[in-house]
Amino acid sequence: MDMNIPEEVVATIAEFDARSDIFKLIKIDGSIIRLVDRDSLDTNQHAGYWAEMAAFRFRTRQGQEENPWGTYFKPITYPQANGAHVHVPDISEATAETIKYWAVRAKSVKHPILAARYADLVWDFSKRVTGKVPDIEFARLAIDSYIEALKMDDGEAWGDNRQSVERVLQLAMSIKDGDRIMRTVEAIIDYSDRTSDNDKIGTYCYLFDLLILPKNAPPLEKEQREKIIDRFETRFSVMTKPGQYDANPHSPQTIGLLLVDHYKREGRDEDGKQTLVEIARAHERRAGIGNAVSGMHFLNVARHFYLEAGEKGEAERVMRDAQELAPKMKGEMTQHTVEFEITNDQKQEFLDWIMAGGVDKGLLKWTARYIPRQADIKKQNEEHDKQFVFRELFPPTLMDDEGITARVDDTRGDPDGPTVYETASYIQLYTVFMSWGLDHLFQSGLDSQKFAEFIAQSPVFEESRLPLIRRGIEAHINGDYTQAIHIVIPQIERALVELIHKVGGSSKKPHRTGRGVMQSKSLNNALADEPTRKALGEDLTIYFAATLSHPKGMNIRNLVCHGIMNPESFTKGVSERVLHTLAALSLMRAKPADDSDAVTDKGESDDAPSDTDSEISKDSES
């Protein structure tokens, strides 16, 4: 059937087509939406209205969001409560008649912006809608029209044409049209020369991304290539001079990193190194502007770039500066308190639950209850992501008294990092109940002997270690938390290292000096050992990392054993967490003799919940 286009739509597009200046496509879309009463359209008119409305409503910005169709043009996608997605516009509404209509329009309109859009829609959607490959003439028409539109724009429609720059090159390269590739490159360089602002790097950085860095970049004339590189080197030199640009080190960083990639490909290692050093210095200068909190951040970035440049001495100097800035930073930070109410009835109900079945049963319930389940944490994070949409934009940075210790979102070489951080945050929510539960158990008859006997049920702990474990528990009961922490942590580490051997590995490793010297592996080695991780299961592995050994978690073992923990940090809460970690590890039980001599975490005893394994079940504890 022929498209029946509403008269007001025809008139609106005719007005834009008659213009000799540049304009933004969103203005056409807005005009169509305002002028047409969609409820008054019949079926045939609606098809015509949709063909024109959708032509200018489809998005072209290639952001991080997925395109459901795998095409260049894409919709705005709205997620629904039932998990489905609504696409606006939805290409499923297009028919073969729609494609034919766009094809006719591409050849009949005069303005290059309109011609480029209609022709590209035909080229992009034909196969998806009709199952047929479009005629190559539409790719050529789109390319030629995009080039003409770029020539017309003095920056007024920069947002649209920035996308067109990438698209026209993509089209020309895809059809392997040498002449059009050459004209496209010339048009892109000319467009950048006419519309870019030296202080707004987004208006010209695409030159490097499209024409210099890609392995399949289009062929450039020597003069073109040198012109682009010289421009970037000049801008970098200007922006890294002390003074005017000190407040914004991100611009020279962006340009500099593009140059570093280029130098690396050219084998210009020294130029790349010096560029990284200049980026680091820019961040150092920014650290001296503003408050100590931002200063700490920029010093940390500077340290990173010095290290990348191989300047360990400079990195050490910057780290020392950060340490000196830390006390001031700490004083500037604002403390936020979140309050929640726990009634006496809730507390008593919990204590009654702990003691139902006696002290021995209660210790098992207390242990299993507070091993965080990764499934629960994942579910909570998904809910938080929906509630707090800016979480991903502002990932947390961890600091101590001497400066920044970790960026949570930096997963290079640290895939467990974000999970460890979320786990460490999650367990803080239940600290008060965990403390009440352990206190109540001790008040109800649990002592160091019974606690040690509970630990002794696990073959992970050597019998010779039990007196030390008992002594550490006794120290906690007596309120000597410093002693308890110092005694118990090494016993946990010893057990985890021996677990490597029990699951078929070696608990020894060569000393870093070589010379035939062997040494015991560490807790960190144990938690990185794949068979050991498998034996522990995901929940226990991440929990131990979050409490004991990871800088994005509580990191208790490392802070204590390296003498970093402040004296005031040896608290009852830390001691309770160490005892809970000890008890959690003791849930590792030996399989029956007729099954295997290997260690399992089934915790198979009359008292243990049936699914007390690496995926500890909280529901089974009641």
C-alpha positions as MATLAB code, in Angstrom:
seq = 'MDMNIPEEVVATIAEFDARSDIFKLIKIDGSIIRLVDRDSLDTNQHAGYWAEMAAFRFRTRQGQEENPWGTYFKPITYPQANGAHVHVPDISEATAETIKYWAVRAKSVKHPILAARYADLVWDFSKRVTGKVPDIEFARLAIDSYIEALKMDDGEAWGDNRQSVERVLQLAMSIKDGDRIMRTVEAIIDYSDRTSDNDKIGTYCYLFDLLILPKNAPPLEKEQREKIIDRFETRFSVMTKPGQYDANPHSPQTIGLLLVDHYKREGRDEDGKQTLVEIARAHERRAGIGNAVSGMHFLNVARHFYLEAGEKGEAERVMRDAQELAPKMKGEMTQHTVEFEITNDQKQEFLDWIMAGGVDKGLLKWTARYIPRQADIKKQNEEHDKQFVFRELFPPTLMDDEGITARVDDTRGDPDGPTVYETASYIQLYTVFMSWGLDHLFQSGLDSQKFAEFIAQSPVFEESRLPLIRRGIEAHINGDYTQAIHIVIPQIERALVELIHKVGGSSKKPHRTGRGVMQSKSLNNALADEPTRKALGEDLTIYFAATLSHPKGMNIRNLVCHGIMNPESFTKGVSERVLHTLAALSLMRAKPADDSDAVTDKGESDDAPSDTDSEISKDSES';
ca = [
       0.000    0.000    0.000;
       1.090    3.610   -0.571;
       2.148    5.614    2.442;
      -0.465    8.185    3.455;
       1.560   10.873    5.192;
      -0.350   13.407    7.332;
      -0.328   16.802    5.614;
       1.233   18.604    8.560;
       4.150   16.138    8.527;
       4.691   16.644    4.796;
       4.668   20.412    5.251;
       7.063   20.327    8.201;
       9.661   18.204    6.451;
       9.327   20.303    3.285;
      10.236   23.383    5.322;
      13.399   21.733    6.607;
      14.249   20.424    3.137;
      14.056   23.928    1.699;
      16.563   25.336    4.167;
      20.079   26.201    3.062;
      21.550   26.163    6.551;
      22.363   23.387    9.006;
      19.913   22.093   11.638;
      19.579   19.363   14.227;
      17.477   16.290   13.497;
      15.835   16.482   16.912;
      14.027   19.617   15.733;
      12.267   17.619   13.027;
      11.279   14.929   15.492;
       9.941   17.531   17.920;
       7.948   19.312   15.218;
       6.292   16.095   14.050;
       5.346   15.068   17.577;
       3.833   18.476   18.368;
       1.834   18.836   15.173;
       0.192   15.431   14.854;
      -2.747   14.143   16.874;
      -1.918   10.449   16.708;
      -5.297    9.374   18.061;
      -7.024   10.860   15.026;
      -4.957    8.899   12.475;
      -6.346    5.893   10.618;
      -4.217    2.764   10.087;
      -2.746    3.936    6.786;
      -1.978    7.410    8.110;
      -0.380    5.955   11.216;
       2.012    3.895    9.060;
       3.008    7.056    7.209;
       3.322    9.063   10.393;
       5.460    6.323   11.958;
       7.788    6.162    8.935;
       8.607    9.866    9.248;
       8.582   10.090   13.032;
      10.824    7.035   13.461;
      13.208    8.236   10.756;
      14.227   11.116   12.998;
      13.611    9.512   16.389;
      16.122    6.639   16.069;
      19.242    7.286   18.099;
      22.778    7.182   16.735;
      24.901    7.846   19.831;
      27.010    4.768   20.365;
      27.104    4.685   24.158;
      27.562    1.756   26.504;
      23.939    0.654   26.357;
      23.286   -2.359   24.172;
      21.556   -2.123   20.833;
      18.888   -4.855   20.718;
      19.080   -5.086   16.940;
      22.797   -4.999   16.177;
      22.266   -2.102   13.767;
      23.719    1.401   13.627;
      20.427    3.061   14.452;
      18.906    2.108   17.765;
      15.888    2.900   19.920;
      15.419    4.362   23.347;
      14.843    1.306   25.526;
      12.656    1.311   28.622;
      12.911   -1.662   31.006;
       9.631   -2.930   32.426;
       8.878   -4.335   35.876;
       8.326   -7.806   34.391;
      11.822   -7.876   32.890;
      10.678   -7.087   29.339;
      11.845   -4.042   27.382;
       9.924   -1.517   25.339;
      11.745    0.006   22.351;
      10.847    3.442   21.011;
      10.724    3.483   18.050;
      10.470   -0.271   17.516;
      11.753   -1.471   14.154;
       9.275   -4.346   14.310;
       6.658   -1.767   13.245;
       8.526   -1.196    9.973;
       7.502   -3.091    6.839;
       8.842   -3.494    3.331;
       6.665   -0.499    2.435;
       8.493    1.571    5.050;
      11.859    0.707    3.487;
      10.530    1.558    0.012;
       9.235    4.873    1.300;
      12.581    5.778    2.868;
      14.316    4.826   -0.393;
      12.101    7.181   -2.391;
      12.590    9.966    0.134;
      16.386    9.522    0.070;
      16.424   10.278   -3.659;
      13.811   13.032   -3.651;
      14.900   15.333   -0.815;
      17.483   18.035   -1.455;
      18.986   18.792    1.943;
      22.009   16.543    2.662;
      21.012   15.998    6.306;
      17.686   14.514    5.226;
      19.183   12.549    2.330;
      21.857   11.046    4.593;
      19.286    9.955    7.159;
      16.827    8.348    4.722;
      19.564    6.618    2.696;
      21.311    5.300    5.802;
      18.026    3.950    7.196;
      17.550    1.957    3.994;
      21.130    0.664    4.122;
      20.956   -0.174    7.834;
      17.486   -1.707    8.194;
      16.677   -3.310    4.814;
      18.022   -6.756    5.593;
      16.460   -6.838    9.054;
      13.030   -5.733    7.841;
      12.817   -7.332    4.381;
      15.500  -10.021    4.482;
      17.038   -8.515    1.343;
      20.440   -6.861    0.896;
      20.001   -3.171   -0.008;
      21.379   -1.657   -3.173;
      24.875   -0.232   -2.615;
      23.681    3.047   -4.109;
      22.119    3.883   -0.734;
      25.444    3.512    1.066;
      27.045    5.767   -1.546;
      24.221    8.291   -1.286;
      24.495    8.304    2.508;
      28.272    8.854    2.345;
      28.025   11.693   -0.161;
      25.228   13.347    1.823;
      27.058   13.047    5.139;
      30.115   14.698    3.564;
      28.004   17.581    2.219;
      26.371   18.041    5.632;
      29.785   18.215    7.302;
      30.827   20.939    4.867;
      27.740   22.987    5.743;
      28.158   22.805    9.518;
      30.102   25.501   11.343;
      29.512   23.777   14.680;
      25.804   24.533   15.083;
      24.866   20.849   14.696;
      28.087   19.504   16.198;
      26.279   16.906   18.312;
      24.675   15.261   15.282;
      27.680   15.601   13.025;
      30.120   14.243   15.597;
      28.203   10.983   15.209;
      28.097   11.424   11.437;
      31.901   11.734   11.294;
      32.301    8.231   12.634;
      29.415    6.823   10.620;
      30.505    8.175    7.245;
      33.993    6.729    7.689;
      32.498    3.407    8.752;
      30.303    3.310    5.644;
      33.107    4.263    3.261;
      35.441    1.655    4.743;
      32.748   -1.048    4.727;
      32.079   -0.761    0.994;
      35.823   -0.373    0.246;
      35.263    2.682   -1.920;
      38.736    4.244   -2.237;
      37.585    7.570   -3.637;
      34.915    8.024   -0.985;
      37.353    6.993    1.765;
      39.748    9.702    0.599;
      37.002   12.342    0.431;
      35.684   11.270    3.826;
      39.094   11.669    5.465;
      39.464   15.129    3.926;
      35.984   16.093    5.137;
      36.657   14.875    8.683;
      39.927   16.788    8.981;
      38.342   19.899    7.476;
      35.341   19.621    9.824;
      37.609   19.382   12.856;
      39.651   22.379   11.700;
      36.497   24.502   11.377;
      34.532   23.441   14.448;
      37.000   22.420   17.145;
      37.917   24.393   20.250;
      41.426   23.790   21.559;
      40.173   23.897   25.145;
      37.391   21.374   24.458;
      39.215   18.167   23.658;
      36.039   16.325   22.672;
      35.803   18.530   19.604;
      38.941   17.070   18.061;
      40.144   13.958   19.935;
      38.088   11.815   17.569;
      40.730   12.516   14.909;
      43.158   10.271   16.755;
      40.520    7.671   17.555;
      39.387    7.375   13.945;
      42.391    8.204   11.790;
      45.577    7.425   13.742;
      45.176    4.669   16.329;
      42.974    1.946   14.769;
      44.787   -0.947   13.124;
      42.346   -0.684   10.234;
      42.556    3.109   10.037;
      42.051    4.602    6.572;
      45.151    5.444    4.534;
      46.333    9.012    5.118;
      48.599   11.276    3.162;
      51.873   11.901    4.987;
      50.966   15.564    5.432;
      47.570   14.677    6.895;
      49.058   12.289    9.418;
      51.817   14.677   10.484;
      49.334   17.532   10.822;
      47.132   15.568   13.237;
      50.014   14.299   15.363;
      51.646   17.727   15.474;
      48.391   19.282   16.625;
      48.058   16.837   19.516;
      51.690   17.184   20.553;
      51.349   20.969   20.520;
      48.157   20.907   22.598;
      49.742   18.510   25.080;
      52.789   20.736   25.420;
      50.620   23.804   26.054;
      48.344   22.035   28.536;
      51.182   20.607   30.618;
      52.918   23.936   31.156;
      52.433   25.113   34.773;
      49.751   27.746   35.079;
      46.652   28.028   32.921;
      45.613   24.361   32.846;
      46.656   23.298   36.359;
      43.023   23.073   37.504;
      42.160   20.489   34.843;
      44.709   17.694   34.452;
      42.157   15.458   32.751;
      42.438   17.188   29.377;
      46.219   16.746   29.055;
      45.779   13.220   30.391;
      43.315   12.345   27.626;
      45.505   13.805   24.889;
      48.656   12.384   26.432;
      47.353    8.833   26.612;
      46.404    8.977   22.937;
      49.967   10.040   22.168;
      51.370    7.284   24.416;
      49.464    4.672   22.399;
      50.802    6.199   19.195;
      54.394    6.292   20.482;
      54.136    2.680   21.587;
      53.150    1.596   18.085;
      55.982    3.658   16.626;
      58.543    2.211   19.050;
      59.143    5.638   20.602;
      59.384    4.359   24.176;
      61.235    7.369   25.567;
      58.612    9.770   24.199;
      55.893    7.630   25.738;
      57.642    7.590   29.115;
      58.139   11.366   29.135;
      54.483   11.883   28.236;
      53.392    9.769   31.212;
      55.701   11.783   33.472;
      54.146   15.053   32.265;
      50.659   13.659   32.948;
      51.779   12.748   36.471;
      53.167   16.243   37.046;
      49.886   17.782   35.885;
      48.022   15.790   38.528;
      50.612   16.761   41.142;
      50.015   20.434   40.420;
      46.264   19.895   40.675;
      46.768   18.275   44.075;
      47.999   21.615   45.372;
      44.703   23.298   44.492;
      41.683   22.907   46.738;
      41.174   20.730   49.790;
      43.157   17.797   51.097;
      40.569   15.208   50.055;
      40.849   16.123   46.371;
      44.595   16.588   46.805;
      44.908   13.019   48.033;
      43.034   11.777   44.985;
      45.230   13.632   42.504;
      48.424   12.554   44.248;
      47.274    8.962   43.957;
      46.657    9.418   40.222;
      50.094   11.020   39.850;
      51.685    8.064   41.631;
      49.971    5.688   39.201;
      51.370    7.495   36.147;
      54.869    7.737   37.621;
      54.820    3.978   38.152;
      53.560    3.410   34.610;
      56.482    5.525   33.394;
      58.908    3.421   35.429;
      59.719    6.320   37.766;
      59.583    4.436   41.069;
      61.491    7.149   42.912;
      58.979    9.805   41.897;
      56.110    7.488   42.813;
      57.656    6.986   46.255;
      58.039   10.747   46.702;
      54.394   11.359   45.812;
      53.288    8.604   48.167;
      55.219   10.293   50.964;
      53.517   13.610   50.145;
      50.162   11.837   50.342;
      50.994   10.432   53.767;
      51.829   13.911   55.025;
      48.521   15.192   53.650;
      46.480   12.387   55.231;
      45.872   13.962   58.688;
      44.495   17.124   57.080;
      42.327   15.043   54.767;
      40.927   13.078   57.686;
      39.971   16.307   59.434;
      38.074   17.535   56.358;
      35.964   14.421   55.930;
      32.389   14.410   57.200;
      31.110   11.510   59.238;
      27.674   10.174   58.328;
      25.673    8.112   60.803;
      22.817    5.792   59.906;
      20.521    4.871   62.758;
      18.158    1.919   63.021;
      16.069    0.708   65.919;
      16.221   -2.746   67.477;
      13.613   -3.367   70.143;
      14.268   -5.343   73.313;
      11.748   -7.915   72.109;
      13.697   -8.386   68.869;
      16.922   -8.784   70.785;
      15.415  -11.312   73.181;
      13.819  -13.279   70.360;
      17.221  -13.548   68.715;
      18.946  -14.664   71.942;
      16.251  -17.277   72.570;
      16.799  -18.606   69.056;
      20.543  -18.865   69.613;
      20.120  -20.886   72.805;
      17.365  -23.180   71.564;
      19.054  -26.586   71.648;
      21.815  -25.650   74.056;
      25.230  -24.007   73.955;
      26.828  -26.431   71.487;
      23.986  -26.058   69.030;
      24.005  -22.308   69.626;
      27.686  -21.989   68.708;
      27.047  -23.794   65.439;
      24.035  -21.593   64.678;
      25.996  -18.442   65.535;
      28.820  -19.529   63.224;
      26.649  -20.462   60.262;
      24.338  -17.491   60.657;
      27.013  -14.877   60.040;
      28.870  -16.374   57.101;
      27.735  -14.009   54.336;
      26.175  -15.702   51.332;
      27.293  -14.272   48.022;
      23.841  -14.913   46.553;
      22.338  -12.608   49.198;
      24.966   -9.930   48.598;
      24.465  -10.081   44.845;
      20.714   -9.706   45.279;
      21.189   -6.745   47.620;
      23.565   -5.052   45.172;
      21.089   -5.487   42.328;
      18.422   -3.804   44.450;
      20.803   -0.985   45.376;
      21.737   -0.459   41.724;
      18.061    0.106   40.950;
      17.546    2.444   43.909;
      20.804    4.377   43.677;
      21.536    4.863   39.992;
      24.676    6.950   40.587;
      26.543    4.186   42.440;
      28.358    3.125   39.287;
      29.373    6.698   38.483;
      30.951    7.278   41.890;
      32.713    4.093   42.998;
      34.101    4.185   46.537;
      37.736    4.879   47.329;
      39.166    3.457   50.544;
      41.480    5.517   52.736;
      43.328    5.009   55.982;
      45.275    7.366   58.235;
      48.096    7.514   55.690;
      46.094    8.063   52.526;
      44.326    6.148   49.774;
      44.582    2.369   50.069;
      42.370    1.160   47.234;
      39.968    2.109   44.482;
      37.169   -0.420   44.617;
      36.341   -0.272   40.898;
      39.936   -0.975   39.811;
      39.879   -4.715   39.085;
      43.164   -4.985   37.200;
      44.733   -8.148   38.610;
      42.084   -8.131   41.325;
      38.847   -9.748   40.105;
      37.670  -10.401   43.688;
      38.097   -6.757   44.757;
      34.549   -5.384   44.310;
      33.017   -8.560   45.750;
      35.330   -8.392   48.763;
      34.396   -4.750   49.358;
      30.668   -5.466   49.156;
      31.091   -8.444   51.498;
      33.024   -6.401   54.056;
      30.300   -3.744   53.952;
      27.529   -6.332   54.199;
      28.855   -8.038   57.332;
      28.955   -4.728   59.204;
      25.156   -4.681   59.146;
      24.970   -7.703   61.448;
      27.860   -6.922   63.791;
      25.639   -5.974   66.721;
      23.652   -9.218   66.554;
      26.815  -11.256   66.164;
      28.238   -9.583   69.262;
      25.079  -10.125   71.302;
      24.967  -13.748   70.240;
      28.548  -14.527   71.264;
      28.206  -12.665   74.568;
      25.047  -14.608   75.345;
      26.734  -17.915   74.553;
      29.600  -17.111   76.935;
      27.138  -16.014   79.617;
      25.181  -19.247   79.149;
      28.068  -21.654   79.697;
      30.268  -21.542   76.606;
      33.920  -21.386   77.649;
      37.286  -21.616   75.951;
      37.392  -25.411   76.356;
      34.015  -25.996   74.686;
      34.830  -23.491   71.948;
      38.155  -25.260   71.300;
      36.390  -28.639   71.219;
      34.076  -27.236   68.546;
      37.132  -26.176   66.531;
      38.780  -29.572   67.085;
      35.993  -31.318   65.160;
      37.614  -30.033   61.973;
      40.666  -31.877   60.604;
      41.849  -28.553   59.195;
      43.241  -27.622   62.618;
      46.202  -29.572   63.983;
      45.774  -30.975   67.469;
      49.003  -29.317   68.594;
      47.450  -25.937   67.826;
      44.409  -26.370   70.056;
      46.069  -25.127   73.293;
      46.994  -21.873   71.537;
      43.493  -21.559   70.139;
      42.021  -22.141   73.590;
      44.356  -19.501   75.026;
      43.266  -16.976   72.412;
      39.596  -17.638   73.163;
      40.276  -17.286   76.885;
      41.956  -13.941   76.264;
      38.830  -12.717   74.480;
      36.606  -13.864   77.338;
      38.843  -11.972   79.761;
      38.650   -8.816   77.667;
      42.238   -8.936   76.407;
      41.309   -8.448   72.764;
      44.811   -7.511   71.664;
      46.145  -10.852   72.865;
      43.191  -12.761   71.432;
      43.662  -11.245   67.975;
      47.418  -11.814   67.958;
      47.075  -15.459   69.006;
      44.128  -16.572   66.875;
      45.019  -15.023   63.503;
      48.211  -17.104   63.018;
      46.233  -20.268   63.840;
      43.719  -19.465   61.126;
      46.526  -18.814   58.665;
      48.289  -22.045   59.599;
      45.089  -24.034   59.066;
      44.391  -22.457   55.671;
      47.959  -23.053   54.487;
      47.792  -26.687   55.605;
      44.503  -26.995   53.737;
      46.483  -26.491   50.521;
      48.361  -29.696   51.340;
      45.208  -31.561   52.372;
      43.544  -30.920   49.016;
      46.565  -32.101   47.036;
      48.884  -29.109   46.777;
      52.088  -28.068   48.497;
      52.130  -25.729   51.481;
      55.718  -24.712   50.644;
      57.154  -22.363   48.038;
      60.639  -21.190   47.044;
      61.920  -18.162   48.916;
      62.147  -15.061   46.733;
      65.938  -15.052   47.109;
      66.158  -18.493   45.535;
      69.335  -20.284   46.656;
      67.430  -23.490   47.344;
      65.550  -21.928   50.267;
      61.924  -22.950   50.837;
      59.338  -21.167   52.941;
      55.751  -21.696   54.015;
      53.026  -20.289   51.835;
      50.889  -17.518   53.287;
      47.204  -16.973   53.853;
      47.127  -14.946   50.639;
      48.612  -17.898   48.755;
      45.977  -20.196   50.231;
      43.061  -17.992   49.197;
      44.502  -17.710   45.676;
      45.039  -21.472   45.327;
      42.324  -22.835   43.040;
      41.870  -26.291   44.680;
      41.714  -24.610   48.092;
      39.153  -22.093   46.875;
      37.103  -24.943   45.466;
      37.254  -26.836   48.766;
      36.202  -23.758   50.724;
      33.506  -22.713   48.304;
      32.796  -19.174   47.160;
      31.148  -17.974   50.367;
      33.989  -18.933   52.706;
      36.719  -17.892   50.264;
      35.353  -14.382   49.849;
      34.515  -14.092   53.550;
      38.063  -14.954   54.616;
      39.487  -12.520   52.069;
      37.082   -9.791   53.192;
      37.903  -10.188   56.881;
      41.564  -11.152   56.876;
      43.654  -10.408   53.843;
      42.267   -8.035   51.228;
      42.934   -4.262   51.260;
      39.408   -3.682   49.939;
      38.016   -5.503   52.964;
      38.787   -5.396   56.690;
      42.309   -6.711   56.023;
      42.748   -7.666   59.701;
      45.522  -10.221   59.224;
      47.722   -7.942   57.136;
      47.213   -4.906   59.357;
      48.054   -6.899   62.485;
      50.943   -8.967   61.166;
      52.656   -6.015   59.500;
      52.307   -3.777   62.544;
      49.989   -1.324   60.794;
      46.885   -1.591   62.965;
      46.582    1.264   65.435;
      46.461    0.309   69.133;
      42.913    1.657   69.483;
      41.760   -0.662   66.692;
      42.260   -3.844   68.732;
      38.635   -3.789   69.779;
      36.113   -6.296   70.978;
      34.406   -6.139   67.581;
      37.595   -7.068   65.715;
      38.278   -9.891   68.174;
      34.735  -11.219   67.679;
      35.199  -11.139   63.916;
      38.459  -13.093   64.227;
      36.785  -15.707   66.445;
      33.926  -15.996   63.977;
      36.384  -16.522   61.123;
      38.050  -19.239   63.191;
      34.704  -20.931   63.820;
      33.676  -20.615   60.168;
      36.840  -22.376   59.017;
      36.175  -25.164   61.515;
      32.988  -26.026   59.626;
      35.282  -27.851   57.221;
      34.709  -31.510   58.104;
      36.220  -34.791   56.894;
      34.170  -36.903   54.520;
      33.259  -40.432   55.663;
      36.168  -42.874   55.352;
      34.427  -44.935   52.671;
      34.080  -41.839   50.499;
      37.418  -40.053   50.538;
      40.140  -38.867   52.839;
      39.816  -35.397   51.406;
      38.524  -32.466   53.363;
      35.019  -31.198   52.808;
      33.039  -28.348   54.243;
      29.861  -30.317   54.777;
      30.139  -30.028   58.541;
      28.506  -33.433   58.826;
      27.555  -33.890   62.442;
      24.320  -34.448   64.250;
      24.254  -30.779   65.206;
      25.110  -29.229   61.859;
      22.422  -28.033   59.446;
      22.092  -30.391   56.521;
      23.427  -27.833   54.051;
      26.222  -26.268   56.086;
      28.564  -26.208   53.127;
      30.310  -23.585   51.093;
      26.903  -22.121   50.376;
      25.865  -21.836   54.035;
      22.105  -21.795   54.335;
      20.666  -19.333   56.812;
      17.146  -20.617   56.370;
      18.110  -24.068   57.615;
      19.332  -22.748   60.946;
      15.931  -22.144   62.466;
];
